[in-house]
Amino acid sequence: MIRLYDFDLSGNCYKARLLLAILGVEYERRNVDFFPGLKHREPEFLAVNPLGQLPVLEDGDLRLAQSQAILVYVARKYDPSGRWYPLDSPEIAGQVQQWLGFAEGLTATASAARLADGMGFDFDAEAARDGAHKLFAVMDEHLWFQERQGQDWLAPGAAPTVADIACFPYVMLSEEGGISRETYPAIRRWTDRVKRIPGFVVMPGIFPAVLGSQ
Ligand SMILES: N[C@@H](CCC(=O)N[C@@H](CS)C(=O)NCC(=O)O)C(=O)O
């Protein structure tokens, strides 16, 4: 049985929960009280991940940190269709990887602003918000051009990929860090499409798609 070291309010942990749910993979949750307990900084958790970061996934003998790596592993191992982490085309594989890297930028900006505002973490919230807006502008323009080409997702192709799962949480939670999505209409349409993926699950602060809305 897979074990996920997890925290409800963590967007990085939610990425793993979301893909596991979409793929219908069962797993056991091990809650780590990230806030207010700061248990991720204590020896018991540092023995699991010396970096003191959530999430961590264990599957048999494998122990894996880093949310993007977890997405890649889960997709390769538990998605027989191969569509969530497509490797057939070098061009598409490269672009999926590019957006997985982009997701790290969202953690460093949108997530940091949320942690500063909501949980009192010592980050420069204004700089984080500026950084997030720069990323959102790039993403919105990309998605707008994708839509013009009949493409719904971050990477080319008919189906969503791990790139969409990786980028979704901290875009969706951005308002908790004071980052409005009002001026990013293509992003708003994309988040709505992600919410309609069969098997989609919510987390605190992320709600289901509104029935009938676009
Ligand atoms: N690059 C890592 C970042 C993980 C991360 O920042 N996790 C947060 C919880 S959402 C954390 O544990 N932060 C504690 C720290 O960085 O000290 C990933 O994608 O998993």
The ligand as an SDF file (V2000), in Angstrom:
LIG
                    3D

 20 19  0  0  0  0  0  0  0  0999 V2000
    9.9500   21.3820   -4.2850 N   0  0  0  0  0  0  0  0  0  0  0  0
    9.2030   20.7630   -3.2330 C   0  0  0  0  0  0  0  0  0  0  0  0
    8.6570   21.8300   -2.3100 C   0  0  0  0  0  0  0  0  0  0  0  0
    7.8520   21.2290   -1.1980 C   0  0  0  0  0  0  0  0  0  0  0  0
    7.4370   22.2440   -0.1790 C   0  0  0  0  0  0  0  0  0  0  0  0
    7.8550   23.4220   -0.2060 O   0  0  0  0  0  0  0  0  0  0  0  0
    6.6060   21.7640    0.7100 N   0  0  0  0  0  0  0  0  0  0  0  0
    6.1770   22.6040    1.7930 C   0  0  0  0  0  0  0  0  0  0  0  0
    4.7770   22.1910    2.2270 C   0  0  0  0  0  0  0  0  0  0  0  0
    3.6380   22.6820    0.9700 S   0  0  0  0  0  0  0  0  0  0  0  0
    7.1360   22.3640    2.9080 C   0  0  0  0  0  0  0  0  0  0  0  0
    7.2380   21.2760    3.3970 O   0  0  0  0  0  0  0  0  0  0  0  0
    7.8620   23.4140    3.2960 N   0  0  0  0  0  0  0  0  0  0  0  0
    8.7730   23.3480    4.3740 C   0  0  0  0  0  0  0  0  0  0  0  0
   10.1110   23.9010    4.0240 C   0  0  0  0  0  0  0  0  0  0  0  0
   10.3820   24.1170    2.8270 O   0  0  0  0  0  0  0  0  0  0  0  0
   10.8660   24.1090    4.9430 O   0  0  0  0  0  0  0  0  0  0  0  0
    8.0550   19.9270   -3.8110 C   0  0  0  0  0  0  0  0  0  0  0  0
    7.6150   20.2080   -4.9310 O   0  0  0  0  0  0  0  0  0  0  0  0
    7.6450   18.9650   -3.1610 O   0  0  0  0  0  0  0  0  0  0  0  0
  1  2  1  0
  2  3  1  0
  2 18  1  0
  3  4  1  0
  4  5  1  0
  5  6  2  0
  5  7  1  0
  7  8  1  0
  8  9  1  0
  8 11  1  0
  9 10  1  0
 11 12  2  0
 11 13  1  0
 13 14  1  0
 14 15  1  0
 15 16  2  0
 15 17  1  0
 18 19  2  0
 18 20  1  0
M  END
$$$$
